[in-house]
Amino acid sequence: ACVNRLSGLLVRARAPTRIGARMGRPEKSDRRLMRPPPHVLFPTGEMGGKGRSVQEAAKHSTSSSTGIINVQIERRVCKSCGKEGFAFKCECGSHTEMKRVCPRCNIPAPGRCPKCGEETNAVADMQIDIKKLYFQALENLGEREPESLKGVLGLSSRDKTPEPLEKGILRAKHGINIFKDGTVRYDLTDLPLTHFRPDEIATSPQVLQGLGYTVDMHGHPLTRPEQVCELRIQDIILSRDAGEHLLRVSWFVDELLVKFYHLEPFYNARTPQDLIGKLMIGLAPHTSAGVLCRLIGYTPASAGFGHPFFHAAKRRNCDGDEDCVMLLMDALLNFSMSYLPAKRGGKMDACLVMTTILNPVEVDKEAHNLDLSPAYPLEFYEATLSAASPKELEGRFDLVSQRLGTELQYQGFNFSHATTDIAAGPRNSAYKTLETMIDKMDAQLELARMIRAVDERDVAERVINSHFLPDLIGNLHAFSKQRVRCVKCGAKYRRPPLKESCPRCGGRIILTVHEGSVRKYLEVSIKVAEEYGVSSYTRQRLELLKMEIDSLFKNEKARQTGLADFM
């Protein structure tokens, strides 16, 4: 009021309303791995051990010959000699064809059994010489034995179709692992982007000109690295570590083309920069539709930048989701629906179809609310004082929704506030850099103490009730219902065998859930509850849980008793 009176002007607050928000998950830029991570979709059975090692399986035997293992695998029949096996090419040189039969009636049929209506499959119990197959694959490729070659315990697809071992050998050579559909994936947190500078993505203006970026956002010829360009809607910018990983995938693909398919290499890449301009596929989890995209640069941020239309085409709204990218040639060569699990949801997170040309009209309407104005009108700021509905001001903004169906839906975008660097700020949050959950919690509570707007007691109570208590209760429940596992072959049993050893291989039986995991956060929870003075209800819950855990693990009979115990 004093400033207004002295200046003769109406000076309003910088921000009448402040909105706070927090991200519920840390940034992500890492390989997509199965557990345990295989190099090839080929069954090793129990002979591969808990690591599913092909080399380990080759050393075992179930008959007089070393390397013979029992597995369930696809049955194929040679068209020429009639010999049954699982290979796509018979030893006689002819191609084989799948033989599906009814598992109940044993009647051959391609789809369903004509007698009982049961779905047929080509699954058969076979004895295969994995040692012979392994060394034959090495000879076919002209490769040495890799340090480790991991398959899978068993195949989960309808017909249990295996991959050729040659593919796994080449993946192991280049240090990459496979996903359930035969592709190699890399996960990144989605970040929306409409504009960039060449110096932000480590790609020169000359290279960008070859990719179609001939002018900047103002129509001037692109010649300098500091000029701002509009991002094409199907172009992406990936983290640098993603580039390093995809480079290894390109080496695998090229060797696969040359040594297995006897074709010319495709990528011929020596550095991540050589992948600039290459086509890829973006795919979100829980969906089955990929989106074609093109790599134009790299960022030091642990994330993947893409146009809002691109993320929306993947059925994402950029609220912290993470999606994967894969090289297009890898998907074309190695993806197969024959590898996908037959269980419910098996076809999710697999690129069954692909959008090649992105139409902004077809993406989620949330992306159509993107405003493209270079500056907000005065009416907008005045309307904020009365908390007006955004609908009342839509006509004063240049929105994507008003451009749909025209050429301007792709270009001519603007922004109101510039930034110094799209990767400005911390590259990795403290959630990733701090080692243990205790370290993360201590840092969170210390930060709560420093911020006057935050009640540290409430934060402590929320941490205990939302994270530690559910974890303690869940682990206690898991301990009471746990299975046991053989340390030798990895077999799991719902109840401990009476002879205290594995019925299959005679190996030692151990628990799968231990006391340490049950007590993991108990003491620290009690300490935090006392230090921050949380509610008596929460403290009593912790005490009751402690009594329950102690009653389970403490052996009262082992304690020495004295006369005082009976007085």
Buried (B, 14 or more C-beta within 10 A) or exposed (E): EEEEEEEEEEEEEEEEEEEEEEEEEBBBBBBBEBEBBBBBBBBBBBBBBBBBBBBBBBEBBBEEEBBBBBBBBBBBBBEEEEBEBBBBEBEEEEEBEBBBBBEEBEBBBEEEBEEEEBEBBBBBEBEBBBBBBBBEBBEBBEBEEBEEBBBBBBBBBBBBBBBBBBBBBBBBBBBBBBBBBBBBBBBBBBBBBBBBBBBBBBBBBEBBBEBEBEBBBEEEEBEEBEBBBBBBBBBBBBBBBBBEBBBBBBBBBBBBBBBBEEEEBBBEBEEBBBBBBBBBBBBBBEBBBBBBBBBBBBBBBBBBBBBBBBBBBBBBBBEBBBBBBBBBBBBEBBBBBBBBBBEEEBBEBBBBEBBEEBEBEEBBEBBBBBBBBEEBEEEBEEBBEEEEEEEEBEEBBBBBBBBEEEEBBBEBBBBEEEEEEBBEEEBEBEBBEBEEBBEBBBBBBEEBEEEEEBEBBEBBBBBBBEBBBEBBBEBBEBBEEBBBBBEBBBBEBEEEEEEEBBEBBEBEBEEEBEEEBBBBBBEBBBEBBEEBEBBEEBBEBBEEBBEEBEEEEEEEEEEEEEEEEEE
